[in-house]
Amino acid sequence: MLYIMRHGRTDWNDCHKLQGRTDIPLNEEGRLMAERAGKEYQDIPLDLCYSSPLIRAKETAEIVLYGRKVPILTDDRLQEMCFGKYEGQKNVFSDLSSPINPLFTAPEKYTVSVGGAETFVELFTRTGSFLKEIINPLMEKEKNVLIVGHGAMNLSIISQIRHLPIEQFWNPGIESCKMIRLI
């Protein structure tokens, strides 16, 4: 089985700042969310966990799996989507004048990088290689794997596994510290 989880809350989540690859730690609520998730999902058998190397994801994985003998490995391909110079800005999701807003409101129109932000092609290429090189062989061996990552990065994995068109990229949504079974 393959499961995916988004990291717990951070101060930047709470003030609606775009995080991307900026390495923001969990806040107290994020740690509590991860603790609750650890209890809620303690009976789900896991052989292995892959995490983004960013502290908010890695710390979430460590808290969720505390006391379990589940190895946690990091992979750079699981970092959040890079939002370039827009990282740290507030409310870009709702600011229609922001050049990066189409990434969130009309992903099919976000085809060229703005301000150093990653494109969907770049995001799908790196997460697709992770699925092909790491996850597919583990699924063939019938391993139970958890991926702990980020909103856009996790949605790229969900989109590829479920074969969603880019127009539906944001539709599945992904709540913090909620485990989703993919395969």
Secondary structure, DSSP 8 states (H G I E B T S, - for coil): -EEEEE---BHHHHTTB--TTS---B-HHHHHHHHHHHHHTTTS--SEEEE-SSHHHHHHHHHHTTTS---EEE-GGGS---BGGGTT-B-TTT-TTSTTHHHHH-GGG--S--TTB--HHHHHHHHHHHIIIIIHHHHHTT--EEEEE-HHHHHHHHHHHHT--GGGTTTT---BT--EE--
